[in-house]
Amino acid sequence: MAEQPKTAEPARARLSPRKKQQISRGIQYAILAVLLVGVILYADWGSLAQNFAKGEVAREALPDLFTIALRNTIIYAVGGFVFSFVLGLVLALMRLSQVLPYRWIAILYIEIFRGLPALLIFLLITFLPLALPGFEVPFGTYGQGILGLGLVGSAYQAEVFRAGLQAVPKGQIEAARSLGMSAFRAQLTVVIPQAVRMVIPPTTNQFVALLKDSSLVLFLGVSGEYVELAKFGNDLASQFANATPIMVAGVTYLIVTIPLGYLASRLEGRKGGTR
């Protein structure tokens, strides 16, 4: 019986996996280059610069951009962070408590404030004087902003702390108790300090999140000396009918958040390297 001639193997099948990967990557780069060229040719750069990067409008934001808007943003964020840090630690301890009502209260709080949109919480704060006649949040507008950020942040911070507390080896507690420490003192001097060190990277990310969420303070109706970056940029944009102030506010956010995000990444890498 005559031997059938072998068909030529397709050229694609003869390519090595590395060669296929190089071809695929080259195609992707070509597509991206075509899209980039299309954007460059299609965009009206003069109009974009006039509406989003107008120099004289940007100069009108100075120096109030830093002396009022950025200062207030930092006040709201730092205040909310301290509030959420303390309350989050208390909630985490309650969540891990052997006392059932404490656990229920902590779980209920965490689930409610993690489930509600942050904007809704700020809107509810504006109605507190109507719901509680005569009640005033301490420190006025600053207090309202800090309260809103603290309520939102503490629910997430509680879960961060819970993970840190549970990561502390039980042998540490047993060793402390064997030295005659009470359960409370062992938690305060042994467990909590170690847990706080463990959660520094995610806590830094939490601060960055609160810094960005401080833009929600504008829904409290702030004005004048209490405005933060988002409200400041929006007011100037309305005044000049130009988006440049909003872009300036956004760049100012990035000047603060990008270094903090990099710091959190470095801390996370250092933590992983020490394991």
Backbone as a ProteinNet text record, in pm:
[ID]
protein_1_A
[PRIMARY]
MAEQPKTAEPARARLSPRKKQQISRGIQYAILAVLLVGVILYADWGSLAQNFAKGEVAREALPDLFTIALRNTIIYAVGGFVFSFVLGLVLALMRLSQVLPYRWIAILYIEIFRGLPALLIFLLITFLPLALPGFEVPFGTYGQGILGLGLVGSAYQAEVFRAGLQAVPKGQIEAARSLGMSAFRAQLTVVIPQAVRMVIPPTTNQFVALLKDSSLVLFLGVSGEYVELAKFGNDLASQFANATPIMVAGVTYLIVTIPLGYLASRLEGRKGGTR
[TERTIARY]
85.4	0	88.4	58.9	144.5	129.9	240.7	240.6	185.3	89.8	28.8	129.8	138.4	232.3	188.3	283.4	253.4	223.5	114.6	80.1	171	200.2	288.5	222.7	297.3	245.3	224.7	109.9	85.7	197.7	228.6	339.2	312.5	185.4	152.6	183.8	159.7	184.4	332.2	418	561.4	620.8	541.8	592.4	605	711.6	730.1	635.7	602.7	516	570.5	702.1	760	737.1	750.5	729.4	583.5	491.5	349.5	319.1	381.9	361.1	413.5	528.1	584.8	494.4	439	349.4	223.1	166.6	45.5	70.7	185.5	218.1	238.7	302.2	322.4	190.9	93	-39.6	-107.4	-97.3	-157	-94.8	38.4	106.3	62.2	45.7	4.7	-135.8	-225.3	-361.9	-361.2	-282.5	-273	-215.2	-114.5	-53.1	-154.1	-234.3	-336.2	-439	-482.9	-579.7	-521.9	-394.9	-329.8	-318.6	-279.1	-269.3	-406.9	-510.1	-645.9	-690.8	-659.9	-696.2	-622	-492.5	-412.1	-464.5	-502.2	-549.3	-691.8	-774.2	-915.4	-938.1	-860	-883.9	-856.7	-938.4	-918.5	-839.8	-704.7	-619.3	-633.3	-658.7	-677.4	-799.6	-910.1	-1033	-1017	-947	-924.2	-842.5	-737.4	-653.8	-732.4	-817.8	-895.5	-996.7	-1051.3	-1157.1	-1108.7	-993.6	-947.4	-811.3	-739.3	-605.9	-576.1	-668.5	-652.4	-568.9	-452.9	-357.2	-410.2	-477.7	-525	-633.8	-714.8	-816.6	-749.8	-648.3	-577.2	-511.9	-459.8	-394.3	-492.5	-619.6	-720.7	-744.8	-706.3	-726.4	-624.5	-516.4	-409.3	-430.6	-393.1	-336.7	-441.5	-573	-679.7	-684.2	-633.2	-629.8	-557.6	-448.1	-367.6	-404	-426.8	-449.2	-587.9	-684.7	-820.8	-862.5	-865.8	-922.5	-841.4	-710.4	-627	-618.6	-607.2	-602.6	-727.5	-844.5	-969	-981.5	-937	-939.8	-858.7	-741.4	-656	-719.7	-782.7	-849.9	-961.1	-1046.3	-1156	-1101	-998.9	-945.8	-875.8	-790.7	-719.1	-816.6	-910.6	-1010.3	-1093.6	-1139.7	-1217.2	-1135.6	-1006.8	-920.1	-900.5	-875	-858.2	-987	-1100	-1230.7	-1248	-1222.9	-1244.4	-1142.5	-1020.8	-917	-957.9	-999	-1036.6	-1163.5	-1267.8	-1393.8	-1377	-1297	-1275	-1207.5	-1111.3	-1044.2	-1141.8	-1225.3	-1326	-1422.7	-1468.2	-1561.7	-1497.3	-1369.3	-1300.3	-1291	-1260.1	-1253.6	-1390.9	-1494.6	-1631.2	-1668.4	-1625.2	-1656.5	-1595	-1481.1	-1411.8	-1440.4	-1527	-1555.6	-1634.2	-1619.1	-1697	-1838.2	-1860.2	-1992.2	-2079.5	-2186.5	-2269.4	-2327.6	-2386.6	-2442.2	-2337.7	-2213.6	-2107.7	-2085.5	-2080.8	-2059.2	-2173.9	-2295.8	-2412.8	-2411.3	-2380.3	-2375.9	-2269.9	-2151.7	-2042.8	-2077.9	-2132.3	-2168.8	-2275	-2375.6	-2483.2	-2428.9	-2343.1	-2285.2	-2202.4	-2114.5	-2024.9	-2103.1	-2202.9	-2279.8	-2361.5	-2417.2	-2498.9	-2412.2	-2302.7	-2223.6	-2133	-2111.1	-2043.1	-2142.3	-2268.2	-2369.3	-2430.9	-2433.1	-2492.1	-2393.5	-2441.6	-2352.8	-2305.7	-2180.2	-2124.9	-2201.4	-2245.2	-2320.4	-2447.8	-2515.2	-2639.5	-2614.2	-2502	-2468.6	-2448	-2380.9	-2360.1	-2492.2	-2580.9	-2712	-2792.4	-2783.2	-2854.4	-2802	-2671.1	-2612.3	-2672.3	-2703.1	-2761.2	-2898.6	-2965.9	-3099.4	-3097.7	-2978.2	-2970.6	-3037.7	-3017.9	-3084.2	-3235.8	-3291.5	-3437.1	-3484.9	-3406.5	-3444.6	-3422.2	-3318	-3284.1	-3278.9	-3392.6	-3394.7	-3303	-3223.8	-3131.4	-2995.8	-2983.6	-2855.5	-2765.9	-2640.7	-2541.5	-2416.8	-2367.3	-2243.4	-2128.9	-2045.3	-1932.4	-1843.2	-1788.5	-1697.7	-1767	-1898.7	-1972.8	-1953.8	-1921.3	-1907	-1793.8	-1681.9	-1571.2	-1616.4	-1691.1	-1739.4	-1831.1	-1918	-2009	-1931.3	-1832.1	-1751.6	-1673.7	-1613.9	-1536.9	-1627.8	-1747.9	-1844.1	-1880.8	-1911.4	-1948.2	-1836.7	-1715.3	-1601.5	-1570.3	-1583.1	-1553.8	-1651.2	-1779.7	-1880.6	-1857.5	-1823.6	-1797.4	-1668.3	-1561.4	-1431	-1419.4	-1489.8	-1475.6	-1525.3	-1628.6	-1679.9	-1575.1	-1504.7	-1399.2	-1274.8	-1241.7	-1124.2	-1142	-1264.6	-1291.1	-1254.4	-1285.1	-1250.8	-1100.1	-1034.3	-887.8	-825.9	-874.5	-821.7	-854.8	-972.9	-1010.4	-912.8	-876	-778.9	-643.9	-602.8	-475.9	-477.2	-585.1	-596.3	-594.9	-662.9	-668.1	-535.1	-451.7	-322.2	-216.5	-240.2	-144.4	-149.1	-35.9	-36.6	-94.4	-174.5	-235.3	-129.6	-15.4	91.7	138	125.4	162.6	73.1	-55.4	-149.7	-124.8	-103.1	-79.4	46.9	151.3	275.1	252.3	173.5	145.5	64.3	-32.5	-114.5	-32.3	66.1	150.7	240.8	263.9	342.7	258.9	132.6	44.8	-37	-32.3	-110.9	-258.2	-344.3	-487.1	-516.9	-636.7	-674.1	-675.5	-725.3	-731.2	-590.9	-500.7	-364.8	-291.1	-314.9	-250.7	-295.6	-426.6	-477	-414.9	-408.4	-364.8	-215.3	-134.3	11.3	78.5	11.2	74.2	4.9	-126.8	-198.3	-219.8	-276.8	-311.8	-190.2	-78	38.4	86	87.6	129.5	29.7	-99.2	-202.6	-194.3	-171.2	-161.4	-43.7	70	185.8	155.1	82.4	51.1	-38.1	-126.4	-226.9	-188.1	-63.1	-22.3	-43.8	-5.1	-27.4	-175.1	-266.3	-407.1	-465.3	-413.5	-461	-419.1	-299.9	-256.9	-348.5	-386.2	-481.7	-616.4	-655	-780.7	-777.3	-663	-650.5	-662.4	-600.8	-612.1	-758.6	-831.1	-973.4	-1052.7	-1023.1	-1092.9	-1057.6	-933.2	-892	-974.8	-997.7	-1079.6	-1227.3	-1273.2	-1413.6	-1444.6	-1341	-1366.3	-1438	-1434.8	-1507.8	-1658.3	-1706.5	-1849.7	-1895.8	-1801.2	-1837.1	-1915.1	-1897.5	-1969.2	-2120.2	-2167.6	-2310.9	-2365.3	-2276.7	-2320.9	-2355.6	-2335.3	-2365.5	-2258.4	-2132.8	-2024.1	-1999	-1948.1	-1915.2	-1808.5	-1754	-1657.7	-1532.7	-1500.3	-1375.6	-1379.2	-1492.7	-1502.7	-1494.8	-1479.1	-1480	-1354.4	-1372.3	-1257.6	-1230.4	-1138.9	-1090.7	-1201.1	-1288	-1391.5	-1489	-1534.7	-1627.3	-1560.4	-1434.3	-1358.8	-1346.4	-1308.3	-1294.1	-1426.7	-1533.2	-1664.7	-1716.3	-1695.3	-1741.7	-1669	-1536.3	-1460.3	-1496.3	-1520.5	-1559.1	-1692.1	-1784	-1912.6	-1894.1	-1803.9	-1780.8	-1721.9	-1626.3	-1557.7	-1612.8	-1713	-1767.2	-1655.2	-1566.5	-1448.8	-1411.6	-1368.5	-1338.4	-1197.5	-1118	-979.7	-968.8	-1050.6	-1039	-1063.3	-1151.9	-1176.6	-1052.8	-989.2	-865.9	-756	-746.9	-646.5	-671.1	-797.7	-830.7	-793.9	-820.2	-785.2	-635.7	-557.5	-411.6	-362.9	-425.6	-386.8	-414.5	-529.5	-556.8	-445.7	-406.7	-304.8	-170.1	-138	-11.1	-2.8	-118.5	-122	-139.8	-231	-267.4	-163.9	-97.2	-0.5	117.3	179.6	287.1	237.7	116.4	62.7	37.4	-14.2	-35	95.8	199.2	332.4	387.7	366.9	412.3	343.2	212.3	139.3	192.7	225.2	279.2	415.1	499.1	630.2	617.6	526.6	505.9	453.5	364.4	310.6	420.4	507.8	619.4	717.1	744.8	836.8	777.9	647	581.3	587.4	564.2	571.2	710.6	812.8	951.2	1002.6	936.7	981.4	916.6	826.9	760.4	855.1
-119.3	0	123.5	212.6	330.9	422.2	476.7	565.8	702	750.8	880.4	991.3	1090.9	1202.2	1286	1323.9	1405	1548.7	1600	1740.2	1831.5	1945	2041.6	2094.5	2096.5	2147	2297.6	2350.7	2495.2	2573.4	2689.5	2770.5	2815.6	2843.4	2891.3	2785.8	2655.4	2547.9	2531	2574.9	2559.3	2670.7	2775.3	2886	2843.3	2888	2858.5	2945.6	2901.3	2983.7	3124.2	3138.5	3271.4	3359.4	3299.8	3375.8	3419.4	3328.5	3363.2	3479.4	3475.4	3582	3714.8	3712.5	3834.6	3891.7	3803.8	3849.7	3910.6	3842	3892.8	4028.7	4041.4	4168.2	4278.3	4243.8	4342.2	4393	4301.5	4340.4	4435.6	4403.3	4489.2	4628.5	4634.3	4763.6	4843.2	4773.7	4842.1	4901.3	4824.7	4873.7	4996	4987.7	5101	5223.4	5202.3	5314.4	5380.4	5299.1	5352.9	5434	5380.9	5452.7	5584.2	5581.4	5702.4	5808.4	5766.5	5860.5	5918.1	5833.2	5879.3	5984.5	5962.3	6059.9	6191	6182.1	6303.2	6384.5	6315.6	6385.4	6437.2	6363.2	6400	6511.6	6512.5	6606.4	6750.5	6840.4	6984.5	7036.8	7032.9	7064.5	7209.4	7298.1	7437.9	7458.1	7392.8	7402.3	7335.5	7221.1	7153.2	7240.3	7302.5	7388.8	7509.6	7563.3	7680.8	7650.1	7528.1	7493.3	7418.3	7352.9	7270.8	7312.7	7399.5	7437.2	7583.2	7670.4	7812.6	7875.8	7928.5	7976.5	8087.1	8187.9	8300.4	8259.4	8159.6	8109.6	8030.8	7950.5	7873	7965.6	8079.6	8173.1	8235.7	8244.2	8299.7	8210.7	8082.8	7989.8	8010.5	8081	8101.4	8232.3	8239.1	8130.9	8049.2	8083.9	8019.3	7868.3	7822.1	7678.2	7604.7	7662.1	7597.4	7645.5	7776.1	7830.5	7800.5	7772.7	7742.7	7601.4	7574.8	7448.8	7326.9	7329.1	7215.2	7201.5	7313.8	7309.8	7243.8	7283.6	7225.4	7077.4	7042.2	6901.3	6816.5	6865.3	6791.7	6786.5	6896.6	6897.7	6793.5	6792.7	6694.5	6551.3	6528.2	6392.9	6344	6428.1	6387.3	6368.2	6461.3	6446.8	6320.7	6295.6	6174.3	6048.6	6055.8	5939.3	5908	6010.8	5988.3	5930.7	5987	5938.2	5791.1	5759.2	5621.6	5525.3	5573.4	5488.3	5443.3	5538.8	5506.8	5422.3	5467.4	5393.3	5256.9	5250	5122.1	5021.3	5066	4975.7	4925.2	5015.1	4975	4873.8	4899.8	4808.2	4671.9	4671.4	4544.5	4462.8	4528.5	4457.9	4405.9	4485.2	4439.5	4322.1	4330.2	4221.6	4089.4	4093.4	3972.1	3939.1	4016.3	3996.5	3867.7	3812.4	3695.1	3733.9	3863.1	3911.8	3927.9	3850.5	3845.7	3980.6	4060	4189.7	4282	4278.5	4359.2	4317.1	4186.9	4136.2	4177.7	4167.4	4203.2	4351.5	4435.2	4579.5	4611.4	4551.5	4578.5	4529.8	4408.6	4353.9	4440.8	4482.6	4566	4698.7	4761.6	4890	4873.8	4775	4755.4	4727.3	4641.3	4605.8	4723.9	4803.2	4918.1	5023	5060.8	5171.5	5129	5000.5	4954.7	4940.8	4917.9	4897.9	5025.9	5131	5257.2	5336.4	5402.8	5492.5	5606.5	5644.6	5752.1	5882.3	5908.1	6030.5	6036.4	5922.1	5918.3	5953.9	5909.7	5940.5	6090.4	6154.8	6299.4	6374.4	6326.5	6391.4	6377.1	6261.3	6241.4	6334.5	6360.9	6450.1	6590.2	6632.6	6766.6	6778.3	6663.2	6666.5	6642	6626.9	6604.1	6714.4	6843.7	6948.6	6939.5	6888	6872.7	6753.1	6644.8	6523.9	6539.7	6616.2	6635.8	6785.8	6849.4	6995.5	7035.5	7135.4	7183	7116.2	7005.1	6934.3	6999.3	7019	7072.1	6985.1	6950.4	6873.8	6963.6	6916.2	6998.7	7043.2	7164	7224.3	7259.9	7268	7320.9	7244	7317.8	7256	7155.3	7188.3	7093.2	6964.6	6979.8	6862.7	6775.2	6837.9	6760.9	6680.5	6746	6675.3	6560.6	6585.7	6481.1	6367.5	6401.6	6298.4	6207.8	6267.8	6188	6095.5	6148.9	6066.6	5960.3	5997	5901.2	5785.1	5815.2	5708	5610.6	5665.9	5579.6	5500.4	5570.5	5506.5	5404.6	5426.3	5336.7	5196	5184.4	5051.3	4970.1	5034.1	4965.1	4944.8	5045.1	5033.8	4924.1	4901.7	4795	4658.7	4636.8	4509.2	4495.5	4607.8	4605.7	4567.4	4628.2	4597.3	4453.9	4407.7	4270.3	4170.5	4194	4105.7	4112.1	4232.7	4247.1	4180.1	4195.9	4134.4	3982.6	3928.9	3784.2	3727.6	3813.2	3766.6	3755.8	3817.2	3807.7	3664.7	3594.8	3456.2	3446.1	3343.4	3324.8	3298.6	3247.9	3223.4	3351.2	3464.8	3592.8	3624.3	3599.6	3625.9	3529.1	3401.3	3301.5	3333.4	3381.3	3417.4	3535.9	3633.8	3750.2	3711.3	3622.2	3579.3	3498.4	3421.1	3341.4	3429.4	3555.2	3649.4	3724.9	3688.5	3749.1	3866.3	3894.5	4005.3	3967.1	4064.9	4043.6	4039.4	3989.6	3982.5	4122.1	4220.9	4358	4413	4393.1	4444.7	4374.1	4244.4	4170.3	4225.3	4253.7	4312.3	4449.2	4530.4	4668.8	4681.5	4598.4	4614.7	4516	4406.4	4304	4292.1	4269.3	4238.2	4362.2	4467.2	4585.9	4650.6	4671.9	4731.4	4650.4	4516.7	4434.2	4441.4	4441.8	4449.3	4581.5	4690.6	4821.8	4824.6	4768.5	4764.3	4682.7	4573.2	4487.7	4556.2	4642.7	4700.7	4840.6	4880.4	5013.4	5031.7	4935.5	4956.2	4974.7	4883.6	4907.9	5031.1	5066.9	5187.6	5311.7	5308.2	5419.7	5432.7	5319.6	5322.4	5376.9	5345.1	5394.9	5547.4	5601.7	5746.7	5810.9	5748.4	5800.3	5800.8	5694.1	5686.7	5798	5824.6	5931.5	6068.1	6084	6209.7	6237.4	6134.9	6152.4	6169	6095.3	6106.3	6241.4	6316.8	6448.6	6539.7	6504.4	6583	6580.1	6478.5	6468.8	6575.9	6644.1	6750.9	6860.8	6875.2	6980	6962.8	6838.2	6814.6	6860.7	6904	6963.9	7111.4	7162.3	7302	7396.9	7352.3	7436.3	7552.6	7660.4	7777.2	7858.8	7956.3	8047.2	7978.4	7998.5	7947.6	7798.2	7730.7	7588.1	7499.9	7557.1	7476.5	7390	7270.2	7184.1	7187	7105.3	7115.8	7101.5	7001.3	6978.2	7095.1	7142.2	7255.2	7381.5	7401.7	7518.5	7519.5	7406.4	7397.2	7415.8	7357.3	7368	7511.4	7581.6	7720.6	7811.1	7794.2	7876.5	7842.9	7714.9	7674.4	7739.2	7747.2	7812.4	7962.6	8021.7	8165.3	8205.4	8125.1	8158.8	8082.3	7995.5	7912.2	7838.5	7779.8	7712	7598	7484.7	7365.9	7364.2	7466.3	7468.3	7456	7526	7510.9	7368.6	7295.8	7156.7	7072.1	7098	7027.2	7060.2	7185.3	7226.5	7155.6	7148.3	7077.1	6929.6	6870.9	6730.7	6706.1	6795.5	6782.5	6795.6	6883.8	6901	6774.8	6710.5	6580.2	6480.4	6475.7	6378.8	6406.3	6534	6569	6507.8	6494.2	6438.2	6286.5	6236.3	6094.6	6002.1	6046.9	5958.2	5924.6	6022	5985	5896.1	5920.8	5835.9	5694.1	5681.3	5548.6	5474.9	5548.5	5488	5443.7	5526.6	5490.6	5364.1	5353.1	5233.4	5109.6	5124.1	5010.2	4968.3	5065.6	5034.1	4965.7	5014	4952.5	4810.3	4790.7	4656.4	4562.9	4613.4	4531.3	4499	4595.5	4571.9	4470.6	4481.3	4386.2	4245.4	4233	4101.4	4045.1	4134.1	4087.9	4040.4	4084.7	4045.4	3918.2	3862.3	3739.9	3620.7
0	0	0	-93.7	-108.1	11.6	57.3	174.1	133.7	216.6	188.1	216	127.7	151.4	270.8	353.2	472.2	430.6	487.8	459.6	537.9	478.6	545.7	672.4	780.6	908.1	896.7	945.3	935.1	1001	939.8	991.6	1134.7	1167.1	1301.3	1405.6	1367.7	1463.8	1491.9	1397.2	1416.5	1503	1529.6	1611	1756.3	1818.6	1961.2	2043.4	2166.5	2252.9	2273.3	2284.2	2304.3	2182.4	2061.8	1938.8	1926.3	1961.4	1958.3	2052.6	2171.9	2269.4	2216	2148	2091.6	1982.9	1899.1	1792.1	1851.9	1955.1	2019.8	2083.8	2149.1	2213.1	2109.8	1996.1	1890.1	1834.2	1818.3	1768.3	1867.1	1996.2	2098.8	2096.8	2086.3	2081.2	1957.9	1846.7	1724.2	1739.4	1800.1	1821.9	1913.4	2022.3	2114.6	2044.7	1958.7	1887.8	1794.4	1724.9	1634.2	1713.2	1828.8	1911.8	1962	2003.4	2054.1	1944.9	1826.2	1714.9	1681.5	1687.1	1660.2	1760.6	1888.2	1991.4	1969.9	1939.1	1918.2	1799.7	1690.8	1572.5	1589.1	1665.5	1677.3	1778.2	1889.1	1998.6	1955.7	2004.6	1983.5	2103.6	2092	2206	2249.7	2157.4	2193.4	2280.8	2242.4	2321.9	2457.9	2461	2588.4	2683.2	2629	2712.3	2761.5	2676.7	2713.5	2823.1	2820.9	2915.1	3038.6	3030.4	3142.1	3198.2	3128	3174.5	3142.6	3176.3	3148.7	3259.7	3224.4	3323.4	3411.4	3352.6	3432.9	3532.1	3492.8	3585.8	3698.3	3665	3766.9	3868.5	3821.5	3914.6	4011.9	3972.5	4062.1	4183.9	4171.5	4283.7	4395	4364.9	4462.6	4538.6	4666.9	4750.2	4825	4802.3	4881.5	4860.6	4745.5	4720.3	4832.8	4879.7	4983.8	5124.4	5138.5	5273.1	5327.9	5239.8	5286.2	5245.8	5113.2	5064.5	5107.6	5081	5118.5	5270.4	5338.7	5485.8	5542.4	5492.3	5542.5	5506.2	5386	5345.8	5442.7	5479.8	5573.2	5711.9	5755	5885.5	5888.7	5786.2	5781	5778.6	5694.7	5678.7	5805.1	5864.3	5985.3	6101.7	6115.9	6222.2	6205.4	6082.1	6056.3	6077.7	6044	6062.5	6210.6	6292	6436.7	6496.1	6456.5	6503.1	6465.3	6338.3	6290.9	6350.3	6376.2	6435	6574.8	6657.1	6795.8	6798.7	6728.2	6729.5	6662.8	6556	6488.6	6578.7	6660.3	6754	6859.3	6911.3	7011.2	6950.2	6828	6762	6735.5	6698.8	6673.8	6801.9	6913.7	7042.9	7082.2	7057.3	7086.2	6996.1	6869.9	6773.1	6816	6885.3	6928.9	7074.7	7136.9	7278.7	7301.5	7422.4	7461.3	7505.2	7527	7569.1	7446.1	7438.9	7318.9	7278.6	7369.6	7328.6	7264.3	7315.3	7254.1	7109.4	7086.4	6950.6	6858.3	6906.9	6825.8	6789.5	6887.6	6862.4	6757.6	6772.3	6678.7	6538.3	6528.4	6397.3	6331.2	6408.3	6354.2	6303.1	6381.7	6341.6	6214.5	6213.1	6098.9	5971.4	5979.9	5860.3	5809.5	5900.4	5859	5791.2	5855	5801	5685.5	5667.8	5545.8	5431.1	5464.9	5362.1	5309.1	5392.2	5348.8	5262.9	5157.7	5081.7	5171.8	5156.8	5239.4	5218.9	5096.1	5068.1	5151.5	5166.1	5242.5	5389.2	5443.2	5582.5	5600	5505.7	5514.8	5502.2	5417.4	5405	5533.3	5599	5725.1	5833.9	5831.7	5932.4	5922	5800.2	5783.8	5848.6	5872.2	5931.5	6082.2	6140.2	6284.3	6366.5	6333.5	6412.8	6409.6	6297.9	6291.1	6372.3	6367.6	6440.5	6590.8	6626.9	6768.6	6796.3	6820.5	6843.1	6958.9	6933.7	7036.3	7032.9	6958.5	6952.2	6847.9	6881.9	6789.1	6793.5	6677.2	6669.6	6716.2	6808.4	6854.6	6738.3	6751.2	6652.9	6521.8	6524.2	6410.3	6281.4	6174.1	6041.9	6039.2	6103	6109.3	6178.5	6286	6359	6275.9	6195.6	6110.5	6005.6	5943.7	5844.1	5905.1	6022	6090.1	6133.7	6180.8	6222.9	6105.4	5991.1	5874.1	5829.9	5819.8	5778.4	5883.4	6010.4	6117.7	6119.9	6098.9	6098.2	5983.2	5867.6	5750.9	5770.7	5809.5	5819.1	5930.4	6042.9	6158	6127.3	6042.9	6009.3	5934.3	5841.8	5766.7	5853.1	5934.2	6019.3	6123.1	6167.1	6264	6206.6	6080.1	6017.3	5997.3	5969.5	5958.4	6092.2	6199.3	6332.4	6373.4	6336.2	6373	6311.6	6185.1	6120.6	6191.6	6232	6302	6438.5	6513.1	6645.8	6636.9	6536.4	6521.3	6471.5	6411.1	6359.9	6469.6	6584.6	6695.1	6751	6758.2	6807.7	6949	6969.7	7102.5	7209.7	7167.4	7263.4	7331	7261.3	7320.9	7441.3	7423.8	7533.6	7648.6	7614.7	7719	7797.7	7727.6	7796.1	7888.8	7842.4	7926.4	8049.6	8030.2	8144.5	8244.3	8192.3	8281.9	8368.3	8322.2	8400.2	8502.8	8510.5	8609.9	8558.9	8428.7	8374.1	8368.1	8390.1	8370.6	8221.2	8185.6	8043.8	7981.2	8056.4	8004.8	7980.2	8076.9	8061.7	7948.7	7932.8	7824.1	7688.4	7677.2	7552.4	7528.3	7633.4	7619.9	7591.3	7653	7642.4	7547.8	7514.9	7430.6	7294.8	7297.5	7173.9	7087.3	7145.5	7065.9	7000.9	7071.7	7003.6	6883.9	6896.9	6783.6	6669	6702.1	6598.8	6522.9	6595.7	6532	6435	6472.6	6383.1	6258.1	6275.3	6161	6058.1	6105.6	6014.7	5966.9	5983.3	5937.9	5786.6	5699.5	5555.2	5518.3	5559.8	5523.9	5591.2	5708.6	5775.1	5697.3	5637.5	5551.6	5430.9	5372	5260.2	5305.2	5427.7	5481.1	5493.9	5534.2	5543.4	5405.5	5304.7	5168.5	5123.6	5157.6	5121.7	5189.5	5316.8	5388	5329.9	5287.2	5226.6	5101.2	5021.3	4901.3	4936.8	5037.3	5078.9	5142	5180.6	5237.6	5138	5010	4909.9	4934.7	5008.5	5038.2	5135.5	5199.7	5292.7	5221.7	5091.1	5017.9	5029.6	5055.1	5068.6	5203.8	5293.2	5418.6	5399.5	5278.5	5251	5300.7	5302.7	5354.1	5258.6	5314	5231.9	5303.4	5232.2	5292.8	5341.5	5467.3	5523.6	5552	5529.9	5560.5	5436.3	5318.6	5196.7	5187.9	5130.1	5103.1	4952.3	4906.4	4768.7	4663.3	4679.9	4578.7	4570.3	4685.9	4688.8	4637.4	4676.5	4631.7	4479.6	4421.2	4276.3	4205	4259.7	4196.4	4199.2	4311.7	4321.7	4222.6	4212.4	4118	3973	3946.9	3811.7	3771.8	3866.2	3839.1	3819.4	3896.7	3888.8	3754	3704.4	3579	3459.1	3481.3	3372.1	3300.4	3380.5	3326.4	3420.5	3363.7	3443.6	3500.9	3472.3	3520.5	3672.5	3752.4	3898.1	3946.6	3878.5	3917.4	3887.2	3773	3740.6	3841.3	3880.5	3978.5	4111.5	4153.6	4277.1	4266.3	4149.1	4129.1	4136.2	4076	4082.1	4225.9	4302.6	4443	4523	4496.2	4558.6	4526.8	4400.2	4357.7	4422.6	4443.4	4507.1	4647.2	4711.5	4847.4	4844.7	4761.2	4768.1	4704.1	4596.4	4530	4622.3	4689.3	4783.8	4897.2	4946.4	5053.5	5003.4	4881.6	4824.4	4804.1	4760.2	4744.3	4879.2	4982.1	5116.8	5164.9	5140.1	5181.4	5110	4981.1	4905.7	4960.3	4993.6	5049	5184.5	5266.4	5397.5	5383.4	5286.5	5262.6	5215.1	5124.4	5076.3	5186.5	5272.2	5383.3	5480	5502.5	5592.3	5536.7	5401.9	5340.7	5340.8	5330.1	5328.1	5461.9	5569.8	5702.9	5752.5	5675.4	5720.9	5709.6
[MASK]
+++++++++++++++++++++++++++++++++++++++++++++++++++++++++++++++++++++++++++++++++++++++++++++++++++++++++++++++++++++++++++++++++++++++++++++++++++++++++++++++++++++++++++++++++++++++++++++++++++++++++++++++++++++++++++++++++++++++++++++++++++++++++++++++++++++++++++++++++++

